Amino acid sequence: MSVTVRVPAKVNVQLAVGAARADGFHDLANVFLAVGLYDEVTVTPADELRVTCEGPDADRVPLDRTNLAAKAAIALAERYGRDADVHLHIAKDIPVAGGMAGGSADGAGALLACDALWGTGASRDELLDICAELGSDVPFSLVGGAALGTGRGEKLTALEVGGTFHWVFAMAERGLSTPAVFREFDRLAEGRNVPEPLASRDLLAALAKGDPDALAATLSNDLQPAALSLFPELADTLAAGRTAGALATLVSGSGPTTAHLARDPASAAEIAEKLRTSGTCKSVRVASGPAAGATLVEGRR
Ligand code: C5P
């Protein structure tokens, strides 16, 4: 038998970044919103651990033990004293190295799928602990919806969202490495006092109300200057989104995917069409949020 889990992408509607900590990570106030672009991870018993991937960016996905899906299977197997003898297949629709937590989605998906396949009986908290060990964004990929992440982003508080937000995502020709973007953030912050990262009350109120205009007025990403510094052409994509009628635009997480907030589905479709023909990005997708977190779609035991 096999088990398939579907996991959403995320956009950070606020990403407040503090100074580098002694361990090299940064304290964050990270407001995650899961959006309806999905990877699917299918796990099947096998002789030994193997990862395969299909999808538009599949050639850019590592298939060895550095893949977060493989790391998740190994971490769960170690905890339950068994072999990670599974074939993990990733049907990838979330952009690779795009700032939308695609790798984290595969980690959370593999964890939930292996857990169901092996019937470990692990509690939600145990799974969340493993997610946090795998990476800062992995716990959010498991829970989905909307949440405030503090610490390095892994300590989650669920947030109320009073409506559906409509987005257009513009994918770039190349990826950006998250560590490189944080390093650039540190370089740009040299000699400056970096304030403690705090969630914006106005932004949380906009989410709770489901008000796109209020959310547009409060979107922010402290990593955006660093992403633009490493990938200056992204400024053209952001400008094209604004010209196309987006309420607001920002770089998603560490980038380079850009997120364009629309008032409604019709406006999202129009912005998407204009961005597609703008010549400032590789491809364009429309998606709305909040979306549910990692969910078993097939092969429930
Ligand atoms: O936690 P994760 O493995 O996803 O982080 C990838 C990299 O991003 C880290 O190695 C670190 O360079 C950077 N990072 C950070 N502060 C965070 C999260 C990530 O500096 N809160």
Boltz pocket constraint, residues with backbone or C-beta under 6 A from the ligand:
constraints:
  - pocket:
      binder: B
      contacts: [[A, 24], [A, 25], [A, 26], [A, 27], [A, 28], [A, 134], [A, 135], [A, 136], [A, 137], [A, 151], [A, 152], [A, 153], [A, 178], [A, 179], [A, 180], [A, 182]]
      max_distance: 6.0
